[in-house]
């Protein structure tokens, strides 16, 4: 009669192929070899199912502890990608670099991915490409949102006619400098600090990370970052009356701002991306797409922090617009704003998904948004058409034609000055990395997304302020 217990026997009763399996075989075939095999297997099954009950057992106590330790070991298994992943929609493909397309292909292989789309201004980024839209099932990807959480556009349309602005440019330039503050790490001190209800939010107390960021958030409230962030005056033209905004056909002065959640968002993004990578092990090509389960403590914390950062970004724009409006006078006829580095809970094909828009504008049916060009190219006030194939999204701008390094290397200051002069644009600050020539043609981008948005009005920049040193956001 066969008495020897084999590895197959142990696997059949629930043991795993690990170090405990070898320990168990060695122990039972030394100490239990004379006993009935079936009785020993019943004993071992009970041990494996409830090892805590055997911790005091003289013969099996050490093995019970080993089973418990093995079960509590950190899981380092790499989550496999889905090789037969579905394709994604792409707009303006002929003008999108291969790097961005390849990043999108990897994102589509995540086991949580439901759908994806690439906007016509797309270019390579970290994790999800800039201009990438990804719908995920019950999962949030910190790098699918981006480092500058809640980066957004805000537009105030004044009842001030174009002629008044053109005749008083010195005043508007003076106020543009006085009422804005730019650059990585920049903030206000003492009585300069603004106030906003967002600073009273309970979310600042959910964990030490957010609590420690509150003072930084207060200091930077109403400031703008580096890189491509700006505050600018321009002329917005409505070729027809817009009933929704209650604005007649005509040309009006407008204030357009682009910035995000400053240090608050950057630190939150860095913290939860690192946390996601430690929990969600993905292959090297996908590691920057590490995600958090929305039902997990970490996922819920990030969701709360992300929404707080988004509301804080909106508050920063409100402070800037309120200060500028008081300084220049005039009545605000309408205001439009939208995030483009964020994630939303939305319904897609009948199911709730988390839609990540990393450098993409929400464009659900009737939803208004702003798509800027460059410091010399027009921007557009748009209304979404609700195209589900694009996951109700559109581009967030013209998109980069050159990397920052390429722009600095290939564009001269004289070239930049000449382009600004040709377009009648006054520039305050900005580095060569933000030169108009570093960006794609916004008109080509807009032509590629006629199915996604309707143009409501065109905005032409006239006076632009950016970070003096061309610095990146913190």
ROKEMAR-283167 format. One record per residue (C-alpha): residue number from 1; z, y, x; residue in one letter. Coordinates in Angstrom, 1 decimal, padded with zeros to 4 digits, always signed. Each point is the difference from the previous one (the first is absolute). Example, Ala and Ser with C-alpha at 12.3 -4.5 7.8 and 13.67 -1.06 7.14 Angstrom:
  nr      z      y      x rest
   1 +007.8 -004.5 +012.3    A
   2 -000.7 +003.4 +001.4    S
//
This chain:
  nr      z      y      x rest
   1 +000.0 +000.0 +000.0    X
   2 -001.0 +003.4 +001.4    X
   3 +003.1 +002.1 +000.8    X
   4 -001.5 +002.7 +002.3    X
   5 -000.4 +003.4 -001.7    X
   6 -003.1 +001.8 +001.0    X
   7 -001.1 +003.6 +000.0    X
   8 -002.3 -000.7 -003.0    X
   9 +003.1 -001.3 -001.9    X
  10 +001.7 +003.3 +000.6    X
  11 -003.0 +002.1 -000.9    X
  12 -000.3 -001.9 -003.2    X
  13 +003.6 +001.0 -001.0    X
  14 -000.5 +003.7 +000.8    X
  15 +000.6 +000.5 +003.7    X
  16 -002.3 +002.4 +001.9    X
  17 -001.8 -000.6 +003.3    X
  18 +002.3 +001.9 +002.3    X
  19 +002.8 -000.6 +002.5    X
  20 +002.4 -001.3 -002.8    X
  21 -002.4 -002.9 -000.7    X
  22 +000.4 -001.3 +003.5    X
  23 +003.8 +000.5 +000.0    X
  24 +000.3 -001.9 -003.3    X
  25 -002.1 -003.0 +001.2    X
  26 +002.0 -000.3 +003.2    X
  27 +003.3 +000.1 -001.9    X
  28 -000.7 -002.3 -002.9    X
  29 -001.7 -002.7 +002.2    X
  30 +003.0 +000.0 +002.3    X
  31 +002.9 +000.2 -002.5    X
  32 -001.5 -001.4 -003.2    X
  33 -002.4 -002.7 +001.3    X
  34 +002.1 -002.8 -001.5    X
  35 +000.2 +001.5 -003.5    X
  36 -002.4 -000.4 -002.9    X
  37 -003.0 +002.2 +000.6    X
  38 -000.3 +001.1 -003.6    X
  39 +003.7 +001.0 -000.1    X
  40 -000.4 +002.0 +003.2    X
  41 -003.1 +001.8 -001.4    X
  42 +002.0 +001.0 -003.1    X
  43 +002.8 +001.3 +002.2    X
  44 -002.5 +002.0 +002.1    X
  45 -001.7 +001.4 -003.0    X
  46 +003.3 +001.3 -001.3    X
  47 +000.8 +001.4 +003.5    X
  48 -003.4 +001.8 +000.1    X
  49 +000.4 +001.3 -003.6    X
  50 +003.6 +001.3 +000.4    X
  51 +000.9 +000.2 +003.7    X
  52 +003.0 +002.2 -000.7    X
  53 +001.7 -002.9 -001.7    X
  54 -000.1 -002.0 +003.3    X
  55 +001.3 +002.6 +002.4    X
  56 +003.4 -001.7 +000.2    X
  57 -001.5 -003.5 +000.4    X
  58 +001.0 -001.5 +003.4    X
  59 -003.3 -001.7 +000.5    X
  60 -002.4 +002.4 -001.8    X
  61 +001.7 +003.4 +000.4    X
  62 -002.1 +001.1 +003.1    X
  63 -003.2 -001.1 -001.7    X
  64 +000.9 +001.8 -003.2    X
  65 +000.6 +003.2 +002.1    X
  66 -003.4 -000.5 +001.7    X
  67 -001.7 -000.2 -003.4    X
  68 +001.6 +003.2 -001.1    X
  69 -000.8 +001.8 +003.2    X
  70 -003.7 -001.1 -000.2    X
  71 -000.2 +001.2 -003.6    X
  72 +001.4 +003.4 +001.0    X
  73 -002.3 +000.5 +003.0    X
  74 -002.3 +003.1 -000.2    X
  75 -003.4 -001.0 -001.3    X
  76 -002.7 +000.7 +002.6    X
  77 -002.9 -001.7 -001.7    X
  78 -003.1 +002.1 -000.1    X
  79 -001.3 +000.5 -003.5    X
  80 -003.6 -001.3 -000.1    X
  81 -002.8 +002.3 -001.1    X
  82 -002.2 -001.0 -002.9    X
  83 -003.3 -000.9 +001.7    X
  84 -002.0 -000.1 -003.3    X
  85 +001.0 +003.5 -000.9    X
  86 -001.9 +002.0 -002.6    X
  87 -002.3 +002.8 +001.1    X
  88 +000.7 +003.7 -000.6    X
  89 -002.0 +002.9 -001.3    X
  90 -001.3 +002.6 +002.5    X
  91 -001.4 +003.4 -000.6    X
  92 -002.3 +001.8 +002.5    X
  93 -000.1 -003.1 +002.2    X
  94 -002.7 +001.3 +002.3    X
  95 +002.3 +002.8 +001.3    X
  96 +003.1 -002.2 +000.5    X
  97 +000.8 -001.4 +003.4    X
  98 +000.4 -003.7 +000.6    X
  99 +003.6 +000.3 +001.0    X
 100 +001.0 +001.2 -003.4    X
 101 -002.0 -002.7 -001.7    X
 102 +001.6 -002.7 +002.2    X
 103 +003.5 +001.3 -000.8    X
 104 -000.8 -000.2 -003.7    X
 105 -001.2 -003.6 +000.4    X
 106 +003.3 -000.9 +001.5    X
 107 +002.0 +001.8 -002.7    X
 108 -002.0 -002.0 -002.6    X
 109 +001.3 -003.3 +001.6    X
 110 +003.7 +000.8 -000.8    X
 111 +001.4 -002.6 -002.4    X
 112 +001.3 +002.9 -002.2    X
 113 -003.3 +001.9 -000.2    X
 114 -001.6 +000.2 -003.5    X
 115 -002.8 +002.5 +000.7    X
 116 -001.3 +002.5 +002.5    X
 117 -002.4 +002.9 +000.4    X
 118 -001.2 +002.3 +002.8    X
 119 -000.7 +003.6 -000.6    X
 120 -003.0 +001.9 +001.5    X
 121 +002.2 +002.0 +002.4    X
 122 +001.6 -003.1 +001.5    X
 123 +000.7 -000.4 +003.7    X
 124 +002.2 -002.3 +002.1    X
 125 +003.8 +000.4 -000.1    X
 126 +003.1 -002.2 +000.4    X
 127 +000.2 -003.0 -002.3    X
 128 -001.9 +001.2 -003.1    X
 129 -002.9 +002.3 +001.0    X
 130 +000.1 +003.7 -000.9    X
 131 -001.9 +000.1 -003.3    X
 132 +001.1 -003.5 -000.9    X
 133 +001.3 -000.9 -003.4    X
 134 +001.8 -003.3 -000.5    X
 135 +001.5 -001.5 -003.1    X
 136 +002.8 -002.5 +000.7    X
 137 +002.0 -002.4 -002.2    X
 138 +003.8 +000.9 +000.1    X
 139 -000.1 +001.1 +003.6    X
 140 +000.1 +003.3 +001.8    X
 141 -001.6 +000.6 +003.4    X
 142 +001.5 +003.0 +002.0    X
 143 -003.0 +000.4 +002.2    X
 144 -002.2 -000.3 -003.2    X
 145 +001.6 +003.3 -001.0    X
 146 -000.1 +001.5 +003.4    X
 147 +002.3 +001.9 +002.4    X
 148 -000.1 +003.3 -001.9    X
 149 +001.3 -001.2 -003.3    X
 150 -001.1 +002.1 -003.0    X
 151 -002.5 +002.1 +002.0    X
 152 -001.6 +002.1 -002.7    X
 153 -002.2 +002.8 -001.1    X
 154 +001.1 +003.0 -002.1    X
 155 -002.2 +002.7 -001.5    X
 156 +001.1 +003.3 -001.6    X
 157 -002.7 +002.0 -001.8    X
 158 +000.7 +003.7 -000.3    X
 159 -001.3 +002.6 -002.4    X
 160 -000.8 +002.1 +003.2    X
 161 -003.8 +000.7 +000.3    X
 162 -001.9 -000.9 +003.1    X
 163 -000.8 +003.7 +000.7    X
 164 +003.7 +000.9 +000.3    X
 165 +000.6 -002.8 +002.6    X
 166 -003.0 +001.1 +002.0    X
 167 +001.1 +003.6 +000.0    X
 168 +003.6 -000.8 +001.0    X
 169 -000.4 -002.8 +002.6    X
 170 +002.5 +001.5 +002.4    X
 171 +002.8 -000.2 -002.6    X
 172 -000.9 -003.6 -000.9    X
 173 +000.0 -001.0 +003.7    X
 174 +003.3 +001.7 +000.5    X
 175 +001.6 -001.9 -002.9    X
 176 -001.7 -003.3 +001.0    X
 177 +001.8 +000.2 +003.3    X
 178 +003.3 +001.3 -001.4    X
 179 +000.4 -002.5 -002.8    X
 180 -001.0 -003.2 +001.8    X
 181 +001.4 -002.0 +002.9    X
 182 -001.8 -002.8 +001.8    X
 183 +000.3 -002.7 +002.6    X
 184 +001.6 -003.3 +000.8    X
 185 +003.8 +000.3 -000.1    X
 186 -000.1 +003.6 -001.3    X
 187 +002.6 +001.1 -002.6    X
 188 +002.0 +003.0 -001.3    X
 189 +003.5 +001.0 +001.0    X
 190 +002.9 +001.7 -001.8    X
 191 -001.0 +002.4 -002.8    X
 192 -003.7 -000.8 +000.6    X
 193 +000.6 -003.4 -001.7    X
 194 -001.5 -000.5 -003.4    X
 195 +001.7 -001.8 -002.9    X
 196 -001.4 -002.5 -002.5    X
 197 +001.5 -002.5 -002.4    X
 198 -001.5 -002.9 +002.0    X
 199 +002.8 +000.5 +002.5    X
 200 +002.6 -000.8 -002.7    X
 201 -001.6 -003.4 -000.7    X
 202 +002.4 -003.0 -000.1    X
 203 -002.5 -002.0 +002.0    X
 204 +001.1 +001.7 +003.2    X
 205 +003.2 -002.0 -000.3    X
 206 -001.5 -003.5 -000.5    X
 207 +000.4 -000.9 +003.7    X
 208 +000.9 +001.6 +003.4    X
 209 -003.6 +000.5 +001.0    X
 210 -000.8 +002.4 -002.9    X
 211 +003.4 +001.6 +000.2    X
 212 -000.5 +000.9 +003.6    X
 213 -003.4 +001.5 -000.8    X
 214 +001.2 +002.5 -002.6    X
 215 +000.7 +002.8 +002.5    X
 216 -003.4 -000.5 +001.6    X
 217 -001.7 +000.1 -003.4    X
 218 +001.8 +003.2 -000.9    X
 219 -001.0 +001.7 +003.3    X
 220 -003.7 -001.0 -000.4    X
 221 -000.3 +000.7 -003.7    X
 222 -002.9 +002.4 -000.5    X
 223 -001.6 -000.7 +003.4    X
 224 -003.3 -001.7 +000.9    X
 225 -000.6 -002.6 +002.7    X
 226 -002.5 -000.1 +002.8    X
 227 -003.3 -001.8 +000.2    X
 228 -002.3 +000.7 -003.0    X
 229 +002.6 +001.7 -002.1    X
 230 -000.8 +003.5 -001.2    X
 231 +000.8 +003.0 -002.2    X
 232 -003.1 +002.0 -000.9    X
 233 -001.5 +002.6 -002.3    X
 234 -003.4 -000.5 -001.4    X
 235 -002.3 +000.7 -003.0    X
 236 -000.2 -002.5 -002.7    X
 237 -003.1 +000.1 -002.3    X
 238 -000.2 -001.4 -003.5    X
 239 -003.6 -000.2 -001.2    X
 240 +001.2 -000.8 -003.6    X
 241 +003.2 +000.7 -001.9    X
 242 +002.5 -002.8 +000.4    X
 243 +001.9 -000.6 -003.2    X
 244 +002.6 -002.2 +001.5    X
 245 +001.1 +002.6 +002.5    X
 246 -000.8 +002.9 -002.4    X
 247 -002.1 +001.8 +002.7    X
 248 -003.2 +001.9 -000.7    X
 249 -003.1 -000.2 +002.1    X
 250 +000.3 +002.1 +003.1    X
 251 +001.2 +000.4 +003.6    X
 252 +003.7 +000.3 +000.7    X
 253 +002.4 +000.2 +003.0    X
 254 +001.8 -003.3 +000.5    X
 255 +002.7 -001.3 +002.4    X
 256 -000.5 -003.6 +001.3    X
 257 +002.6 -001.9 +002.0    X
 258 +000.0 -003.4 +001.7    X
 259 +003.1 -001.5 +001.4    X
 260 +002.5 -002.9 -000.6    X
 261 +003.6 -001.0 +000.2    X
 262 +000.5 +001.1 +003.6    X
 263 +002.8 -001.7 +002.1    X
 264 +001.6 -001.6 -003.1    X
 265 -003.2 -002.0 -000.8    X
 266 -000.8 -000.8 +003.6    X
 267 +003.4 -001.5 +000.8    X
 268 +000.1 -001.9 -003.3    X
 269 -003.4 -001.4 +000.7    X
 270 +000.9 -001.1 +003.5    X
 271 +003.3 -001.6 -001.0    X
 272 -001.4 -002.1 -002.9    X
 273 -003.2 -000.9 +001.9    X
 274 +002.2 -001.5 +002.8    X
 275 +002.1 -001.7 -002.7    X
 276 -003.0 -001.4 -001.7    X
 277 -001.4 -001.4 +003.2    X
 278 +003.3 -001.8 +000.7    X
 279 +000.1 -001.6 -003.4    X
 280 -003.7 -000.6 -000.7    X
 281 -001.6 -001.8 +002.9    X
 282 -003.8 +000.4 +000.1    X
 283 -002.6 -000.9 +002.5    X
 284 -000.7 +002.6 +002.7    X
 285 -003.1 +001.4 -001.8    X
 286 +002.0 +000.6 -003.1    X
 287 +003.5 +000.9 +001.4    X
 288 -000.3 +003.7 -001.0    X
 289 -000.4 -001.1 -003.6    X
 290 +003.4 -001.6 -000.2    X
 291 +001.3 +000.3 -003.6    X
 292 +003.3 +000.0 -001.8    X
 293 +000.6 -001.9 -003.3    X
 294 +000.7 +002.4 -002.7    X
 295 +002.8 -002.2 -001.3    X
 296 +001.8 +000.1 +003.4    X
 297 +002.7 +002.4 +001.0    X
 298 -002.3 +001.4 +002.8    X
 299 -002.9 +000.4 -002.3    X
 300 +002.0 +001.8 -002.7    X
 301 +001.5 +002.3 +002.7    X
 302 -003.4 +000.9 +001.4    X
 303 -001.4 +000.7 -003.5    X
 304 +002.9 +002.4 -000.7    X
 305 -000.4 +001.7 +003.4    X
 306 -003.8 +000.3 -000.4    X
 307 +000.3 +001.6 -003.4    X
 308 +002.7 +002.4 +001.3    X
 309 -002.3 +000.9 +003.0    X
 310 -002.9 +000.6 -002.5    X
 311 +002.1 +002.3 -002.1    X
 312 +001.2 +001.8 +003.1    X
 313 -003.6 +000.5 +001.1    X
 314 -000.8 +001.5 -003.4    X
 315 +003.1 +002.3 +000.3    X
 316 -001.2 +001.2 +003.4    X
 317 -003.3 +001.1 -001.6    X
 318 +001.8 +001.7 -002.9    X
 319 +002.1 +002.0 +002.4    X
 320 -003.1 +001.1 +002.0    X
 321 -001.9 +000.9 -003.1    X
 322 +002.9 +001.9 -001.6    X
 323 +000.6 +002.0 +003.1    X
 324 -003.7 +000.8 +000.4    X
 325 -000.4 +001.0 -003.6    X
 326 +003.0 +002.4 +000.2    X
 327 -001.5 +001.5 +003.2    X
 328 -003.5 +000.6 -001.2    X
 329 +000.6 +000.7 -003.7    X
 330 -002.2 -001.1 -002.8    X
 331 +000.3 -002.6 -002.7    X
 332 -000.5 -003.8 +000.5    X
 333 -002.6 -001.0 -002.5    X
 334 +000.3 -003.7 +000.8    X
 335 +001.5 -002.4 +002.5    X
 336 -001.3 -003.5 +001.0    X
 337 +001.5 -002.4 +002.5    X
 338 -000.2 -003.6 +001.1    X
 339 +001.4 -002.5 +002.5    X
 340 -002.4 -001.9 +002.2    X
 341 +002.4 -002.1 +002.2    X
 342 +002.0 -001.9 -002.6    X
 343 +000.4 -003.1 -002.2    X
 344 +000.1 -000.2 -003.8    X
 345 +000.8 -002.6 -002.6    X
 346 -003.2 -000.3 -002.0    X
 347 -001.7 -002.4 -002.4    X
 348 -003.1 -001.6 +001.4    X
 349 -001.9 -002.7 -002.0    X
 350 +002.9 -000.4 -002.3    X
 351 +002.7 -000.6 +002.7    X
 352 +002.5 +002.4 +001.7    X
 353 -000.8 +000.5 +003.7    X
 354 +001.1 +002.3 +002.8    X
 355 -003.0 +002.2 +000.9    X
 356 +000.2 +001.4 +003.5    X
 357 -002.2 +003.0 +000.7    X
 358 +000.0 +000.8 +003.7    X
 359 -002.1 +003.1 +000.2    X
 360 -001.4 -000.3 -003.5    X
 361 +000.2 +002.1 -003.1    X
 362 +001.2 -001.3 -003.4    X
 363 -003.1 +000.2 -002.3    X
 364 +001.1 -001.7 -003.3    X
 365 -001.9 +001.2 -003.0    X
 366 +000.7 +003.8 -000.5    X
 367 +002.3 +000.2 +003.0    X
 368 -000.5 +003.1 +002.0    X
 369 -000.1 +000.1 +003.8    X
 370 -001.0 +002.1 +003.0    X
 371 -002.4 -001.3 +002.7    X
 372 -000.2 +002.4 +003.0    X
 373 -002.9 +000.2 +002.5    X
 374 +000.9 +001.7 +003.3    X
 375 +001.0 +003.5 +001.0    X
 376 -003.6 +001.2 -000.5    X
 377 -001.3 -002.6 -002.6    X
 378 +000.7 +000.3 -003.7    X
 379 +002.7 -002.0 -001.8    X
 380 -000.3 -001.2 -003.6    X
 381 +002.3 +000.0 -003.0    X
 382 -000.8 -003.2 -001.8    X
 383 +000.8 -002.0 -003.1    X
 384 +000.1 -003.8 +000.2    X
 385 -002.3 -002.3 -001.9    X
 386 +002.3 -003.0 +000.1    X
 387 -002.3 -002.4 +001.8    X
 388 +001.9 -003.3 +000.3    X
 389 -002.3 -001.4 +002.7    X
 390 +001.3 +002.8 +002.2    X
 391 +003.6 -000.7 -001.3    X
 392 -000.1 +003.4 -001.6    X
 393 -000.3 +001.8 +003.3    X
 394 -002.2 +002.4 +002.0    X
 395 -000.1 +001.4 +003.5    X
 396 +002.7 +002.3 +001.3    X
 397 -002.3 +002.2 +002.0    X
 398 -003.1 +000.0 +002.2    X
 399 +001.5 -002.5 +002.5    X
 400 -000.2 +000.1 +003.7    X
 401 -003.3 -000.3 +001.8    X
 402 +001.7 +000.2 +003.5    X
 403 +003.4 -001.2 +001.0    X
 404 +002.4 +002.7 +001.2    X
 405 -000.6 -000.9 +003.6    X
 406 -003.8 +000.1 -000.4    X
 407 +000.2 +003.4 -001.7    X
 408 +002.1 +001.5 +002.8    X
 409 -002.3 -001.4 +002.6    X
 410 -003.3 +000.9 -001.6    X
 411 +000.6 +003.3 -001.9    X
 412 +000.4 +003.3 +001.8    X
 413 +002.0 +002.9 -001.2    X
 414 -003.1 +002.2 +000.0    X
 415 -001.8 -002.5 -002.3    X
 416 +002.9 +000.0 -002.3    X
 417 +000.2 +003.8 -000.1    X
 418 -003.7 +000.3 -000.8    X
 419 +000.1 -002.4 -002.9    X
 420 +003.0 +001.9 -001.5    X
 421 -001.9 +003.3 +000.4    X
 422 -003.1 -001.5 -001.6    X
 423 +002.1 -000.9 -003.0    X
 424 +002.1 +003.1 -000.2    X
 425 +003.2 -001.9 +000.5    X
 426 +003.1 +001.5 +001.6    X
 427 +002.0 -002.6 +001.8    X
 428 +003.7 +000.2 +001.1    X
 429 +001.1 -002.8 +002.3    X
 430 -001.6 -003.5 +000.1    X
 431 -001.2 -002.0 +003.0    X
 432 -003.5 -001.2 +000.8    X
 433 +000.9 -003.4 -001.5    X
 434 -000.3 +001.7 -003.4    X
 435 -003.3 +001.8 +000.6    X
 436 -002.4 -000.2 -002.9    X
 437 -002.5 -002.1 +002.0    X
 438 +002.6 -002.8 +000.3    X
 439 -000.4 -000.7 -003.7    X
 440 -002.6 -001.8 -002.1    X
 441 -002.2 +002.0 -002.4    X
 442 +002.0 +000.5 -003.1    X
 443 -003.2 +000.3 -002.1    X
 444 -001.0 -003.5 +001.1    X
 445 +003.4 -001.4 -000.8    X
 446 -000.1 +001.6 -003.5    X
 447 -003.5 -001.4 -000.7    X
 448 +001.4 -003.5 +000.8    X
 449 +002.7 +000.3 -002.7    X
 450 -001.8 +001.5 -003.0    X
 451 +001.1 -003.1 -002.0    X
 452 +003.6 +000.7 +000.9    X
 453 +000.6 +003.7 -000.8    X
 454 -001.5 +003.0 -001.7    X
 455 +000.0 +003.3 +001.9    X
 456 +001.8 +002.7 -002.0    X
 457 -000.1 +002.9 +002.6    X
 458 -000.9 +000.6 +003.6    X
 459 +002.5 +001.6 +002.5    X
 460 -001.3 +001.9 +003.0    X
 461 +002.5 +000.6 +002.8    X
 462 +000.3 +003.6 +001.3    X
 463 +003.2 +000.2 +001.9    X
 464 +001.6 -003.1 +001.5    X
 465 +003.4 -000.5 +001.8    X
 466 +000.8 -003.2 +001.9    X
 467 +002.5 -001.0 +002.7    X
 468 -000.4 +002.3 +002.9    X
 469 -000.1 -002.8 +002.6    X
 470 -002.0 -002.5 -002.1    X
 471 +003.1 -002.3 +000.1    X
 472 +000.4 -003.1 -002.0    X
 473 +002.6 -000.5 -002.7    X
 474 +003.4 -001.4 +001.1    X
//
